[in-house]
Amino acid sequence: MKRIIVIVAGLAMVTFLSCSKKPDTGGTATQNMANEWWVVLYNGTTAETNHAHIYTYNTSANTNNELWVDDGGHVWDFKVKASADLSAMTFAANQVKSVVPGYDIKVNITEGKILKDAGRSKTGNVTDSIFMKISFEDDPVPGTVYTLRGHARTRFSEDDY
């Protein structure tokens, strides 16, 4: 009898513990600006690249006033920490040194912005849009300011380039 009571009590305890609510871990400070993007680099109206995959994401400090802008080696090979204004969905980097190992150039980003639901994916799905003016210290034509613009990656294979 004692054995049955212990087993029933044990099962009841396991049942109650398994139903406990998990804590909400929350998101990151810049989650509204963090995404994967399909972008094209333009020099004036001339496309300098095909669609390239870049990323914006939270820094380890988890503050709402900075984020990483990282091209993963797909555009120019840069990764810079940009200042961010979460309420305006804007970002900028004033002659910030890229942290790509072995390729320490300075990058300038102006007019960076993310526009909610202002983009269209490859198949026409509504996505966020990204825009920035960008220049690179090692550009063969010093002072060239490019436009990097595109839309959020939907993660649907038919929308990937």
N, C-alpha and C positions, 0 to 999 in steps of 0.2 A: 504494500500500500504506500509506504514511504517512497518507494522507488517511483511509483506512478505519479505521486505529487511532485517529486523533483523533476521528472520529465515534463509534466504539464507546465510547471512553473518555468522551466528552461525554455520551452517552446513559446510561452506567453512573452517572456522577456525578449527573445529573438524577434518575435512579431512586433512588439512595441518599438524596439530599437531600429528595426528596418524601416519603420514608417516615419522616423524622425525627419523633419524638414531640413534639407541641405541649406547651408548659408548662401546668400546671394553674393557671389564674388565680384559682381559689378563688371564694368568695362574699363577701358583705358581713358585717360584724360582727353585724348585727341581722336577717339573712335569715330567721330562724325567726319573727320578729314582723312582717316586712314583707309586705304584701299589699294587695289591693283588697278592699273590703268593701261589702256592701249592708246599710244600717242604717236604723232608724227612731228618731226623736227623740220621747221620751215625757215628758209632764209628769204625773207620777203614773201613772195607767192610760190617760190620753188621748194618743193618737198626735197629735203636732204636725206630722209630715211623712209623706209616703209613703216608700217605700223610696228611699233616697238613696245615692249612690256616694261613699265616702270612701277615703282611702289612709293606710297607715302605711309608712314607708320610712326607710332609712338616712340619716344626716347625712353631710356631706362629711368630717367628722373620722373616720368609720368606726370608732367606738368602740362597745362593747357596752353602754354605759350611757346612751345617748340615741337618740331616733328622732323623726322628724317625724310629727305627726298633722295631716292636711290634708283638709278637706272639699271642696276644689275649688270652693267657692262653692255647693255643693248643699244645705247645711243652714243654716249661719249665716254663712258666709264667714270661715273662720278657718284659720290654718296656724301651729301652734306646735311648738316643740322641747320634747319631754317627756323627763323622766328615765325610764330603763328598767332593769328588772332581768331580764336574759335568762334566768337560771335559774328564776325564778318566773313568767316571762312576764307581768310586770306593768309598768305605766307610770303616770306622774302628771305634772301641770304645775301648779305653785302660782302663780297670778296671773301667768302668762307672757304677754308682749305678742305678739299675733299679728303676723306679718310680711306680711299681705296689703297690698299698696300702697294707700294712701289710706284704710285702714280699720284703724287701730291701736287695737284694743280689747285688754283683758286677758281671758284665758281661764283658768279653773280646772278641772282634770281630777283627779278622785279615783277610787279603786277601779278604775282601768283594768286590764283583764286580757284575755288571749287564751287560750282554752281549746281545746286540740287535739282535733279530731274531735267537738266538742260541738254543732255546728250542723247545720242541714239547709237545703239550697238550696231554691229555689222548686219544683223537681221531686223533692225528697226525697234528693238526693245528700248524703252525709256530708261536711261541711266543718268548718273551724275556726270558732269563735265569738268575737265581740268584745263587750266590755261596758265602759262607763265612766259615771261621773256627771260632768256638765259644767255649768258656769255661765258666763255672759257678762257682762262689765262694762256693756254697753249694753242689757241686758234691760229692757223696759218695766216689769217687776215685779222690782226689785232683790232679789237673794238667791235667785231661783228656781233650783233645782237640777234639771236634767233628767237623764234616763237615755237614753243613746245605746247601742243594742244591735242586733246583727245577726249576719251570717255572712259567711264569705269568699266572694268571687266565684269561681265555677268556670270562667268564661270560655266556658261553653257558652251559645249564644245563647238556648236555651230556659230558662235559669236567670236571665237578665237581666230586670230590671224596666223 
